[in-house]
Amino acid sequence: MIISIIYFILILGLIVLVHEFGHFIFAKMFKIHVYEFSIGMGPVIWNNEKWRKKRIKEKKKVSETIYCIRAIPVGGFVQLAGEGLEEDEKVKKENLMQSKPVWQRFLVMFFGAGNNFILAILILMLSGFIFGSPDLSTNIPNVIEGSPMALAGVESGDKIVSINGKKTKTIDDVQLYVTLAGDSKTKFEIERDGKIFEYEVEPLTGKEKEEKKYGFGFQYNNTLERGFIRSIKYGFTKSYAIARQVFVTLKELFIGGVSVSQLSGPVGIYTAVDQTRSAGWYSVINLIALLSVNVGIMNLIPFPAFDGGRILFLIIEKIKGSPVKAETENLIHNIGFFLLIALLIYVTFNDILRLF
């Protein structure tokens, strides 16, 4: 349990650090005053304040930014001058966030998520280079004899083109759409020798499924290919596949295909880390990439308090030619923040219930 907690803190810490560093580095690049760079939330465990005071006392050059590590290893933030209503007479007007052009503020807001995408691509490239790159094609290497897929007419070597009318570009799509199909009869569009065939397959359910250890009855391609170029391609392709999964899941969430109760928070992430840790570094690296892409996309949703919500206000400002009143924007972001906290409490409660 202690080892899993350490993994959880390190994985979440890395993803948050990379995300906040994206905001931070572009703020510094555009000479925006940064008050604080913090990893974690809640009480401060460590900061560089003593070092700063010592440097000031010695009349030496000192960083304007306070760097913090906080007690709760969930989240983090970069506090920029001019983000809110408060004004600081000690900060020059040209160093305030709102004094910068829209395109600069856009890059500051976007590259939190942008850094998460870059992390996922790089870490998957590394995984492909070290362990080998999995074949992400939708070819079926083996259809189990006597299974629902075999009885319907699907053969080993066939390629899955779509499931229930939804195109499958990678094996990740296949896994997602099979999961969403559940135990219901499912339509598979199959390519064989350049021709397209359609099959309706009803998976095994209940005790029969448990006894035979499969629902539809086909196996995924587990072959690994090595090579530097192959690992680069894998990094981009797998990251794209993960992003597609996130977008499809979000769409299903809005149309009712996926329930809010199925979402996971910090407890659910800890459970995933605990289960993945024992499977080895290959699985841990893939989990980091999965979480990083999820964090990136979720932050770009145009919802108040998210980076995407702030970007939305920048787009509105660009269209109307003037910014939304700071009071109005802050109020909307605060309401969004409290709604997010309520959602976090709800999903955490559900995560705890699933543990028992």
Beta strands, then each sheet from edge to edge (+ up, - down):
strand 1: 34-47
strand 2: 66-80
strand 3: 133-134
strand 4: 142-143
strand 5: 159-163
strand 6: 166-167
strand 7: 186-192
strand 8: 195-201
strand 9: 218-219
strand 10: 224-225
sheet 1: 1+ 2-
sheet 2: 3+ 10-
sheet 3: 4+ 9-
sheet 4: 6+ 5- 7+ 8-
end
